[in-house]
Amino acid sequence: MKNIILDIPIENDVVESIIDFAMCHEARIDAMKGYDLVSDIILLESDSRVSAFQLDGSFNVLSLVGVYLNLDYFRVPPQLVNDLLSTVFALQLSGSRG
């Protein structure tokens, strides 16, 4: 495993940017640490990708951890996988009110 630093431009979706990088490089990604300032966050329902709620303003990312398994990379037979998009991310934020 090697360490990679991703610089995600303003107004880009963080998780989508990580997944796009993994797909372009035919790799699996383990996000072990993430930090910076983000703003105007939209959290989506994991199954439907419908907006669950929005957080307006600026927030510090205290923690970003997760994994994206690129199933094509591992040549996993589809019948062995329940969800073909194997993605889990957790984000911890801190705003001006805590």
N, C-alpha and C positions, 0 to 999 in steps of 0.2 A: 504494500500500500504506500502511496506517496501523497504528500500534502500538496494541496492546490489552494490558492487564494482566488476567489471570484469577486470581482468588483462589479456590482450590479448597478447599472445606471438609474438615475432618478426616473420615477414613474413606471418602472418595470416590476412585474410580479416576481417576488423573491423565489418562491417555490418553482414556478414555471421556468425561471432562469436556470435554476439548479438542474431541473429535469432536462431542459434543452441541452445543457452542457453535457450531461451524462449520455444522452442519446447521440449527440454529435460524435462523441469519443467512444461510443460503444462500451460504456463503463457503468459500474455500479457506484453510487455515491453514498458515503456515510458523512453526514454533516455533524461534526462534533462540537463546533463552536461557531457562533456568529454574534456579531455585535456591531452596532452603529446607531445612527439616528434614522428613524423612519417616520413617515407621516401619512395621514388619511388612509387607514388600514381597512380593508374589506375582508372579513372572514367568510369563507364559503362552506356550505354543507359538503361533507366529504363525498357522499354518493352522487348527489344531483348537481353539484357545483353551483347551486343557487346561493345568492347572497344571504347569509344568516343575519349579520349586522355589520355596521360600519362604525369605526372609531375615528373621529375627526381630531386633528391636531398633531403635534409632534410627540414621539415616544422614543425612549431609549430601548434598544433590544438588549435585554439582560442575558438571554439564552436562546439559541436556535440549535436544535438537535433534530436529527431525523435520518431516514434512509430511503433511497430510491433503488430498487432492484430492477435492473434492465434485463428482462427475461430473455431477450434475444441474445444478449451477451453470454448468458449462462446456458443457453440451449435447453431450457426447462420445457418439457412437454406440457402444452396447455391444459391437458386433463389433470395434471398434478397441482394446478394452481387455481384457487377460488376466484381471485381478483387479478386480472391480467395487468392492471396497473398497480403494482405493489409499492405503495408510497405511504409513508407516515412521517409527519413533521410536527414538532411541538415548538411553540414560540412563547417566550415569557417577556412581557413588556413592563416598562415603568413610565408613567406620565407625570405631569405636574402635580397631580393629586395622589400620587403613590402607585 
